[in-house]
Amino acid sequence: MIYFDLLIGFLKVGLFVFGGGYGAIPLIRDVVLSYGWIGDEMLTYMIAVSESSPGSIMVNLATYVGSAQAGFWGALIATTAVALPSFIIVLRLMLLLNRLLKNPYAQAVLQGLKPCIISSFCTAVTFPQTIIWFFRMLRSAASVTCTSPAVPAPGRMASSLRRCRII
Amino acid sequence: MNILLDLFLTFAKIGLFTFGGGYAMISLIENACVERKRWITHDDMMNITVIAESTPGPIAISCATFVGYRQKRLAGAVAATIGVILPSFGVIFLISMGFDRFLEIAWIAHAFMGIRIAVGILILDAAVRMIRKMQKKPVPLAIMAGSFHAMLLADILAQRVSSIALMLIAAVISLAVFRMKGHAGKAGESG
């Protein structure tokens, strides 16, 4: 049954993708192709849409594939399945974590890991940041021109820019 | 305001304004949870980042569960997680309903053909980044070359090789190498 397949398929994705983001895409492609749900071409469209929408790529793809296969309930089941392993694992970790963090060895390890995380974060963040800046620029450009409905003539553009206190 | 509602709304806002997922979300969470709401400290934030990267699944879920649990245990974790998923669920679900008809418009279909190329490049870019970050030691390199060739062969021969199986094999190999090195070290010390 499709609901069961969606559940198992996306449980696998949620359980075996480390590091999030694009790492999920090969595994999702694997699952989708193996069940024969969606072709490569349509999958690429879905990836494009999932990337341009808010939220994490993995969750968005799960929602999209679930919805394409089995409507609202399919989307719900797939999304829950993809989130569930991570949710449960982090909860389990939290129970251990309080004890773990007090351990001096664990403290030492974390101290060493922190600079690594910072540097990897810096390199990883530059790409999504450029996308975010691009959207911010688009948004500010739109809000400037939107104060006058028609294509602004130079005079109206200047007055709307003045109103937005850019000039 | 009820703390559960607060968690839900805060994470809904975070989920709504993160484009591109993952690391971009971490800076939003830092802003909302550490600086404005003071739910967690900067130290906690670093711990969350480590945890989120080491655990499977979306980074958003790991972070939301962590912060939610800190505030109100299981109920908080559930509230925050549902909050972070809900906006994107709604958006994607709506898009998925209309997308086929959307694609019937000629110029949109053509635009998406171009977008497909961009998606391919983005994925390639992510792969290049990961390769750069990877340690250039013999075992990881060998595993990378081996799995790449395995998947290439699988594509050419039109067989299906499960990514999960490849990952598990790689894990077993690196574990075995680690243990062999351990044994060699011990032999050197005692011999």
Interface residues (C-beta under 8 A of the other chain):
Chain A: K12 G14 L15 F16 V17 F18 G19 G20 G21 Y22 G23 A24 I25 P26 L27 D30 L33 S34 E41 T44 Y45 I47 A48 V49 S50 E51 S52 S53 P54 G55 S56 I57 M58 V59 N60 T63 Y64 S67 A68 F72 A75 L76 T79 V82 A83 P85 S86 F87 I89 V90 L91 L93 M94 L97 L101 L110 L113 K114 I117 S120 F121 T123 A124 V125 F127 P128 Q129 I131 I132 F135
Chain B: G15 L16 F17 T18 F19 G20 G21 G22 Y23 A24 M25 I26 S27 M46 N47 T49 V50 I51 A52 E53 S54 T55 P56 G57 P58 I59 A60 I61 S62 T65 F66 Y69 L74 A77 T81 V84 I85 P87 S88 F89 V91 I92 F93 I95 S96 M97 F99 L103 F112 I115 R116 A118 V119 G120 L122 I123 D125 A126 A127 R129 M130 K133 R160 S162 S163 I164 M167
